Amino acid sequence: MRILKTAIDHEGIRLLLTRRPFSAEGEEEILRTVEDILFRVRQEGDKALVDYTKAFDGVDLTTAEIKVKEEELQAARAEVAPEFLAAIHTAKENILRYHRQQVPRSWTLYEEGGILLGQRYLPLDTVGLYVPGGAGGKTPLVSSVLMNALPAVVAGVPRIIICTPPTQDGTVDPHILAAAFEAGVTEVYKLGGAQAVAAMAFGTETVPRVDKIVGPGNNYVTMAKRLVYGEVGLDSLAGPSEIIIIADETASPRLVAADLLSQAEHGPVDEASAVLLTPSESLVTETAREVERQLEALPRKEIARACLEKNGGLILTRDLAEAVDLSNLAAPEHLELMVADPYYWLTKVRHAGAVFLGSYTPESIGDYVAGTNHVLPTGGTARFASALSVDDFVKKSSFVAYSSEGLEKFGPAAVALARVEGLEAHARAVEIRLEDNEGRGKS
C-alpha cells in the first residue's frame, strides 16, 4: 500500500480522498450502452429482457421463467443450512428493531381562527429492490435483501419486489430466495443490470412498474438509475464501496489491516477504496506489514490487492484533528474511529455514511447484524445524503383547512403577494371569498 504524509503529499492525498466512480471516457461509453437498453426495454418489454439476459448473463430464459415461482421461494428455505436461517433471523430482528425507531408520525396543528395545518405520512404503493448477484452469482448478497426490504416493510409498503441476476443454470441462489421470503418479499424476478432497472421503471408484461427503485449495483445499474429518475424515485446513485479508518497509537495494526482488507475485497477488481489516517508512524509501518501478511490468506486476494494498489493508502497525519478534517473532506461511506476516545472524536465528524466506534466494532458488523442500514452514500455524497431508511419508503402530504375568520386574517397578505407576482387570478380567488365574507357580515 502507498504510504503518504500530509506534510508533503498534498495532491496525492487529495486525489485519493476525492475520486470519481469512473472516468469521463468510461462514463460516456456506459451512458450510450444504457440508453440503448432503456429504449429497447421500454419499446419491447419482456422480449428485450429475455434477449439481454441471454447476452449479458449467458442464461436463456423464457418470459414465463422471468418471475420466480412462489413454490421456489418457499422451497429455498429447505435448501439452506439451519445456521444460515438462524443468522438471517438474528439480522432481521436487529434491523427491524433499529428501523422501527425511524417511523415518522403524522401531525396536526390547530391555530386560532379556525385554521388547521398538518402533514400525513403514507407508504409508497410499490417498491423495487435491486440486489446484485455478486461475482456472477458466486457471492450471493443476502444482506442486501434484508437491508433493502426490511425498512420498506416497517414503512408499510404493501408490494415489494426484487430483481436479481440469475445464476448460470437459470435459477436464483436459494440463500437470496430464503432471505427474500424471510423479509416478506413475495415477488422475485431473474433480472440483472440496466435491463432490470428499466423493467422496474417502465413496467413490462411480467414486471410491474414501481414507484421507487432502491439498492446498489454496478456502473451500468447506477447509470440506468440516473437516467430513469423522474419516471420513478431513487434512493441514491451508489458508487464503489469505501472505508476510512482513523486510528491512534492504541489501535492494533492487526485489526486495522483486517478492516482495510474487508473493504478492499469488494469487486469489481480495482474500484473499492480503503484508507488509514493516523498520526502514529509505527502504526503505519506495522499495518503495511499486516496487510501483506493477511492478504495471502484471502480467497479474493487478487481483487483486494488491486484495490489497495489503486485506491488504498496509509496516510500519516500531523495529529488526529487533521485526520478528522481529511475524513470530513472525503465524506466516506464507512468511517471507523479506532482511537482511545471515539465518542469525543465522533462529535468532530461532519460527513460520513456510517461511523463505527472502537476496536470491537468492525464495519463488517454493520454490514450484517448490527441493525443499522448498510446501503450508504458513497463517493463523497455523505456531505448531503444519508443511509437508506424508513424515510425512503414513505411520502408526505400536507393538508390545510381555513375558516372564514382565518381567511380574513391572512387572506389580504396572500392577495398582496399574488399581485406582486402578476397573478391576478390567484389574488381574485382569495379576494372573492373575502368580499363574500364581508357581504354576509353586512346582511
C-alpha positions as CSV (number, residue, x, y, z in Angstrom):
1,M,0.0,0.0,0.0
2,R,1.1,3.6,-0.6
3,I,2.4,5.5,2.4
4,L,1.6,9.2,2.2
5,K,2.3,12.1,4.5
6,T,0.1,15.1,4.8
7,A,3.2,17.3,5.3
8,I,4.4,16.7,1.7
9,D,1.9,14.6,-0.4
10,H,-0.9,17.1,-0.7
11,E,-2.0,16.4,-4.3
12,G,-1.8,12.6,-3.9
13,I,-3.9,12.7,-0.8
14,R,-6.5,15.0,-2.4
15,L,-6.8,12.7,-5.4
16,L,-7.1,9.6,-3.2
17,L,-9.8,11.1,-1.0
18,T,-11.9,12.8,-3.7
19,R,-12.1,10.3,-6.5
20,R,-14.8,9.8,-9.2
21,P,-16.6,6.4,-9.5
22,F,-15.5,6.1,-13.1
23,S,-13.6,8.2,-15.7
24,A,-15.4,10.6,-18.1
25,E,-14.5,8.3,-21.0
26,G,-15.9,5.3,-19.3
27,E,-19.0,7.2,-18.3
28,E,-19.7,8.2,-21.9
29,E,-19.5,4.6,-23.1
30,I,-21.7,3.3,-20.2
31,L,-24.2,6.1,-21.0
32,R,-24.6,5.1,-24.6
33,T,-25.0,1.4,-23.8
34,V,-27.6,2.1,-21.0
35,E,-29.6,4.4,-23.2
36,D,-30.0,1.7,-25.8
37,I,-31.0,-0.8,-23.1
38,L,-33.6,1.5,-21.6
39,F,-35.1,2.3,-25.1
40,R,-35.4,-1.3,-26.0
41,V,-37.0,-2.4,-22.8
42,R,-39.5,0.4,-22.9
43,Q,-40.4,-0.5,-26.5
44,E,-40.2,-4.3,-26.4
45,G,-40.9,-5.2,-22.8
46,D,-40.3,-8.9,-21.9
47,K,-38.7,-9.7,-25.3
48,A,-35.9,-7.2,-24.6
49,L,-35.4,-8.7,-21.1
50,V,-35.0,-12.2,-22.4
51,D,-32.5,-11.0,-25.1
52,Y,-30.4,-9.0,-22.6
53,T,-30.4,-11.8,-20.0
54,K,-29.0,-14.2,-22.7
55,A,-26.5,-11.6,-23.9
56,F,-25.2,-10.4,-20.6
57,D,-25.8,-13.3,-18.2
58,G,-25.5,-16.2,-20.6
59,V,-28.9,-17.5,-19.5
60,D,-31.6,-18.4,-21.9
61,L,-34.9,-17.7,-20.2
62,T,-38.4,-17.8,-21.5
63,T,-40.8,-14.9,-20.5
64,A,-42.6,-17.4,-18.2
65,E,-39.3,-18.0,-16.3
66,I,-38.5,-14.4,-15.6
67,K,-40.6,-14.5,-12.4
68,V,-39.5,-16.9,-9.6
69,K,-42.4,-19.2,-8.8
70,E,-43.9,-18.9,-5.2
71,E,-43.1,-22.6,-4.6
72,E,-39.5,-21.9,-5.4
73,L,-39.4,-19.2,-2.8
74,Q,-40.8,-21.5,-0.1
75,A,-38.6,-24.4,-1.2
76,A,-35.5,-22.3,-0.8
77,R,-35.8,-22.4,3.0
78,A,-35.4,-26.1,2.9
79,E,-32.3,-25.9,0.8
80,V,-30.2,-23.7,3.0
81,A,-28.5,-24.6,6.2
82,P,-30.3,-24.1,9.5
83,E,-27.3,-22.0,10.7
84,F,-28.0,-19.6,7.8
85,L,-31.6,-19.3,8.6
86,A,-30.8,-18.6,12.3
87,A,-28.3,-15.9,11.2
88,I,-31.0,-14.4,8.9
89,H,-33.4,-14.3,11.8
90,T,-30.9,-12.6,14.1
91,A,-30.1,-9.9,11.5
92,K,-33.7,-9.4,10.6
93,E,-34.7,-8.8,14.2
94,N,-31.9,-6.3,14.8
95,I,-32.6,-4.5,11.5
96,L,-36.4,-4.3,12.3
97,R,-35.7,-3.0,15.9
98,Y,-33.4,-0.3,14.6
99,H,-35.6,0.9,11.8
100,R,-38.8,0.9,13.9
101,Q,-37.3,3.9,15.7
102,Q,-37.4,5.8,12.4
103,V,-41.1,5.6,11.7
104,P,-42.4,9.1,11.2
105,R,-45.6,10.3,12.7
106,S,-48.4,12.3,11.0
107,W,-49.2,15.5,12.9
108,T,-51.9,18.2,13.0
109,L,-51.5,21.8,14.2
110,Y,-54.6,23.7,15.3
111,E,-54.3,27.5,15.3
112,E,-56.6,30.3,16.4
113,G,-59.3,31.5,14.0
114,G,-60.3,28.0,12.8
115,I,-57.0,27.2,10.9
116,L,-55.8,23.7,10.7
117,L,-52.4,22.6,9.3
118,G,-51.0,19.2,9.1
119,Q,-48.9,16.5,7.5
120,R,-49.7,12.9,6.6
121,Y,-47.1,10.2,6.0
122,L,-48.1,7.4,3.7
123,P,-46.1,4.4,2.5
124,L,-45.3,4.0,-1.2
125,D,-47.5,1.6,-3.1
126,T,-44.8,-0.5,-4.9
127,V,-41.1,-0.6,-4.4
128,G,-38.4,-2.3,-6.5
129,L,-35.3,-3.6,-4.9
130,Y,-32.2,-4.3,-6.9
131,V,-30.0,-7.0,-5.3
132,P,-26.6,-7.6,-7.0
133,G,-25.8,-11.2,-8.0
134,G,-22.2,-10.8,-6.7
135,A,-19.4,-12.3,-8.8
136,G,-21.7,-14.0,-11.3
137,G,-23.9,-15.5,-8.6
138,K,-20.9,-16.9,-6.6
139,T,-21.2,-14.5,-3.7
140,P,-25.0,-14.1,-3.1
141,L,-25.5,-10.7,-1.4
142,V,-28.2,-11.8,1.1
143,S,-27.5,-8.9,3.4
144,S,-28.7,-6.6,0.6
145,V,-32.0,-8.3,0.6
146,L,-32.6,-7.6,4.3
147,M,-31.2,-4.1,4.2
148,N,-33.4,-3.0,1.3
149,A,-36.6,-4.9,2.1
150,L,-37.0,-4.5,5.9
151,P,-37.2,-0.7,6.0
152,A,-39.9,-0.9,3.4
153,V,-41.7,-3.5,5.5
154,V,-41.5,-1.2,8.5
155,A,-42.8,1.7,6.4
156,G,-45.8,-0.4,5.4
157,V,-45.2,-0.7,1.7
158,P,-47.8,-3.3,0.5
159,R,-45.9,-4.6,-2.6
160,I,-42.1,-5.2,-2.5
161,I,-40.4,-6.8,-5.5
162,I,-36.8,-7.8,-6.1
163,C,-34.8,-8.0,-9.3
164,T,-31.6,-10.0,-9.1
165,P,-29.4,-11.6,-11.8
166,P,-29.9,-15.4,-12.4
167,T,-27.1,-17.9,-11.9
168,Q,-25.7,-19.8,-14.9
169,D,-28.3,-22.5,-14.5
170,G,-31.2,-20.0,-14.8
171,T,-32.1,-20.1,-11.1
172,V,-31.7,-17.6,-8.2
173,D,-29.4,-18.7,-5.4
174,P,-31.5,-20.3,-2.7
175,H,-29.9,-18.1,0.0
176,I,-31.2,-14.9,-1.7
177,L,-34.7,-16.5,-2.1
178,A,-34.7,-17.6,1.5
179,A,-33.7,-14.2,2.7
180,A,-36.4,-12.6,0.5
181,F,-39.0,-15.0,1.9
182,E,-38.0,-14.2,5.5
183,A,-38.0,-10.5,4.7
184,G,-41.6,-10.5,3.4
185,V,-40.8,-10.2,-0.3
186,T,-43.2,-12.3,-2.4
187,E,-42.1,-11.3,-5.9
188,V,-38.6,-12.0,-7.3
189,Y,-37.5,-11.6,-10.9
190,K,-34.5,-13.1,-12.5
191,L,-33.2,-9.9,-13.9
192,G,-29.9,-8.0,-13.5
193,G,-28.1,-4.9,-14.8
194,A,-29.6,-1.9,-16.5
195,Q,-32.4,-4.0,-18.0
196,A,-33.7,-4.8,-14.5
197,V,-33.8,-1.1,-13.7
198,A,-35.6,-0.4,-17.0
199,A,-38.2,-3.1,-16.3
200,M,-39.0,-1.7,-12.8
201,A,-39.1,1.9,-14.1
202,F,-41.3,1.3,-17.1
203,G,-43.0,-2.0,-16.4
204,T,-43.3,-4.9,-18.8
205,E,-45.8,-7.6,-19.4
206,T,-44.3,-9.5,-16.5
207,V,-42.6,-7.0,-14.3
208,P,-44.7,-4.3,-12.5
209,R,-43.9,-0.7,-12.7
210,V,-42.7,0.5,-9.3
211,D,-42.8,3.9,-7.5
212,K,-39.2,3.8,-6.3
213,I,-36.1,1.7,-7.0
214,V,-33.5,1.2,-4.3
215,G,-30.4,-0.9,-3.9
216,P,-26.8,-0.6,-5.2
217,G,-25.4,-2.2,-8.3
218,N,-22.5,-1.8,-10.8
219,N,-21.8,1.2,-13.0
220,Y,-24.5,0.1,-15.5
221,V,-27.1,-0.2,-12.8
222,T,-26.1,3.2,-11.4
223,M,-26.3,4.9,-14.8
224,A,-29.7,3.3,-15.5
225,K,-31.0,4.6,-12.2
226,R,-29.7,8.1,-13.0
227,L,-31.5,8.0,-16.4
228,V,-34.9,6.8,-15.1
229,Y,-35.1,9.3,-12.3
230,G,-38.3,11.2,-12.7
231,E,-40.1,8.1,-14.0
232,V,-39.5,6.6,-10.6
233,G,-38.0,7.7,-7.3
234,L,-34.5,6.6,-6.3
235,D,-32.6,6.0,-3.1
236,S,-29.2,7.1,-4.3
237,L,-26.6,6.6,-7.0
238,A,-24.2,4.2,-5.4
239,G,-20.6,4.1,-6.3
240,P,-17.7,1.8,-5.3
241,S,-17.5,0.8,-1.6
242,E,-15.1,2.7,0.6
243,I,-13.7,2.9,4.1
244,I,-11.6,5.4,6.1
245,I,-10.1,4.3,9.4
246,I,-8.9,7.0,11.8
247,A,-6.6,5.4,14.4
248,D,-4.1,6.4,17.0
249,E,-1.3,4.6,18.8
250,T,-3.7,2.5,20.8
251,A,-5.0,0.7,17.7
252,S,-4.0,-2.8,16.8
253,P,-2.2,-3.0,13.4
254,R,-3.7,-6.5,13.0
255,L,-7.3,-5.2,13.4
256,V,-6.7,-2.1,11.2
257,A,-5.3,-4.3,8.4
258,A,-8.2,-6.7,8.7
259,D,-10.7,-3.9,8.3
260,L,-8.9,-2.3,5.4
261,L,-9.0,-5.7,3.6
262,S,-12.7,-6.2,4.4
263,Q,-13.4,-3.3,2.1
264,A,-10.7,-4.0,-0.4
265,E,-12.1,-7.4,-1.3
266,H,-15.2,-5.8,-2.7
267,G,-15.4,-6.1,-6.5
268,P,-15.1,-5.0,-9.3
269,V,-11.4,-5.7,-9.3
270,D,-10.0,-2.3,-8.5
271,E,-12.8,0.0,-7.5
272,A,-13.2,-0.2,-3.7
273,S,-11.2,2.2,-1.5
274,A,-9.5,1.6,1.8
275,V,-7.6,4.4,3.6
276,L,-5.9,4.7,7.1
277,L,-5.5,8.1,8.6
278,T,-3.2,8.2,11.7
279,P,-0.6,10.4,13.4
280,S,1.2,7.2,14.5
281,E,4.2,6.4,12.3
282,S,4.7,3.0,13.9
283,L,1.0,2.1,13.2
284,V,1.6,3.0,9.5
285,T,4.6,0.7,9.3
286,E,3.1,-2.2,11.2
287,T,-0.2,-2.0,9.4
288,A,1.6,-2.2,6.0
289,R,3.3,-5.4,7.1
290,E,0.0,-6.8,8.4
291,V,-1.8,-6.1,5.2
292,E,0.7,-8.0,3.2
293,R,0.6,-10.9,5.6
294,Q,-3.2,-11.2,5.8
295,L,-3.6,-10.7,2.0
296,E,-2.0,-14.1,1.4
297,A,-4.8,-15.9,3.3
298,L,-7.7,-14.3,1.4
299,P,-9.6,-16.2,-1.4
300,R,-10.2,-12.8,-3.1
301,K,-6.6,-11.6,-2.6
302,E,-6.2,-10.5,-6.2
303,I,-9.2,-8.3,-6.0
304,A,-8.1,-6.9,-2.7
305,R,-4.5,-6.3,-3.8
306,A,-5.7,-4.4,-6.9
307,C,-8.0,-2.2,-4.9
308,L,-5.3,-1.4,-2.4
309,E,-2.7,-0.6,-5.1
310,K,-5.1,1.7,-6.9
311,N,-7.3,3.2,-4.2
312,G,-5.6,2.3,-0.9
313,G,-3.4,4.4,1.2
314,L,-1.8,4.7,4.7
315,I,-1.7,8.4,5.4
316,L,0.5,9.8,8.2
317,T,-1.2,13.0,9.6
318,R,0.1,15.6,11.9
319,D,-2.5,14.8,14.6
320,L,-6.0,13.3,15.0
321,A,-7.6,16.6,14.3
322,E,-6.1,16.7,10.9
323,A,-7.2,13.1,10.3
324,V,-10.8,14.0,11.1
325,D,-10.6,17.1,8.8
326,L,-9.4,14.9,5.9
327,S,-12.1,12.4,6.6
328,N,-14.7,15.2,6.5
329,L,-13.3,16.3,3.2
330,A,-13.7,12.7,1.8
331,A,-17.2,12.2,3.4
332,P,-16.7,8.4,3.3
333,E,-19.3,5.7,3.1
334,H,-17.8,3.9,6.2
335,L,-15.7,5.6,8.9
336,E,-14.1,3.7,11.8
337,L,-12.8,5.5,14.8
338,M,-10.2,3.2,16.3
339,V,-8.9,5.7,18.9
340,A,-8.7,5.9,22.7
341,D,-11.8,8.2,22.9
342,P,-14.0,7.5,19.9
343,Y,-17.0,9.3,21.4
344,Y,-15.1,12.6,21.6
345,W,-13.9,12.4,18.1
346,L,-17.4,11.4,16.9
347,T,-18.5,14.9,17.8
348,K,-16.0,16.3,15.3
349,V,-17.3,14.1,12.4
350,R,-19.4,16.1,10.0
351,H,-19.7,13.8,7.0
352,A,-19.9,10.0,7.0
353,G,-22.4,7.5,5.9
354,A,-21.9,5.3,9.0
355,V,-19.5,5.6,11.9
356,F,-18.1,2.6,13.8
357,L,-16.7,3.3,17.3
358,G,-13.9,1.5,18.9
359,S,-11.8,-1.6,18.2
360,Y,-14.6,-4.1,18.8
361,T,-16.9,-2.5,16.1
362,P,-15.6,-3.6,12.6
363,E,-17.5,-2.2,9.7
364,S,-18.5,-5.8,8.9
365,I,-20.8,-5.9,11.9
366,G,-22.8,-3.1,10.3
367,D,-22.9,-4.9,7.0
368,Y,-24.8,-7.8,8.5
369,V,-26.2,-7.8,12.0
370,A,-25.9,-4.5,14.0
371,G,-29.3,-3.3,12.7
372,T,-28.1,-0.1,11.0
373,N,-28.5,0.0,7.3
374,H,-25.6,-0.8,5.1
375,V,-26.9,0.9,2.0
376,L,-24.9,4.1,2.4
377,P,-23.9,7.2,0.5
378,T,-20.7,6.8,-1.5
379,G,-18.3,9.0,-3.5
380,G,-18.4,11.9,-1.1
381,T,-22.2,12.2,-1.2
382,A,-22.3,11.7,2.6
383,R,-22.0,15.5,2.6
384,F,-25.7,15.7,1.8
385,A,-27.1,12.1,1.8
386,S,-27.9,9.5,4.4
387,A,-28.2,5.8,4.8
388,L,-31.3,4.0,3.4
389,S,-34.1,4.3,6.0
390,V,-37.8,4.1,6.5
391,D,-38.0,7.7,5.2
392,D,-37.1,6.3,1.7
393,F,-40.3,4.3,1.6
394,V,-42.8,7.0,2.7
395,K,-44.1,10.2,1.2
396,K,-45.7,13.1,3.0
397,S,-48.7,15.2,2.1
398,S,-49.6,18.5,3.7
399,F,-53.2,19.5,4.4
400,V,-54.7,22.9,5.1
401,A,-58.2,24.0,6.3
402,Y,-59.1,27.7,6.8
403,S,-62.3,29.1,8.3
404,S,-63.7,32.4,7.1
405,E,-62.1,34.0,10.2
406,G,-58.7,32.6,9.3
407,L,-59.1,33.8,5.7
408,E,-59.9,37.3,6.9
409,K,-56.7,37.2,9.0
410,F,-54.2,36.0,6.4
411,G,-56.0,36.5,3.0
412,P,-55.0,40.1,2.4
413,A,-51.3,39.1,2.6
414,A,-51.9,36.4,0.0
415,V,-53.6,38.9,-2.3
416,A,-50.7,41.4,-2.0
417,L,-48.1,38.7,-2.8
418,A,-50.1,37.3,-5.7
419,R,-50.4,40.8,-7.3
420,V,-46.7,41.4,-7.0
421,E,-46.1,38.2,-9.0
422,G,-48.6,39.4,-11.6
423,L,-51.0,36.5,-10.9
424,E,-54.4,38.3,-10.7
425,A,-56.5,35.2,-10.8
426,H,-54.6,33.9,-7.7
427,A,-55.4,37.2,-6.0
428,R,-59.0,37.2,-7.0
429,A,-59.5,33.6,-5.8
430,V,-58.9,34.9,-2.3
431,E,-60.4,38.3,-2.7
432,I,-63.8,37.0,-3.9
433,R,-64.1,35.0,-0.7
434,L,-63.2,38.0,1.4
435,E,-65.8,40.0,-0.4
436,D,-68.4,37.3,0.2
437,N,-67.5,37.2,3.9
438,E,-67.9,41.0,4.1
439,G,-71.3,40.7,2.3
440,R,-72.5,38.1,4.7
441,G,-71.4,40.1,7.6
442,K,-73.3,43.2,6.5
443,S,-76.5,41.2,5.8
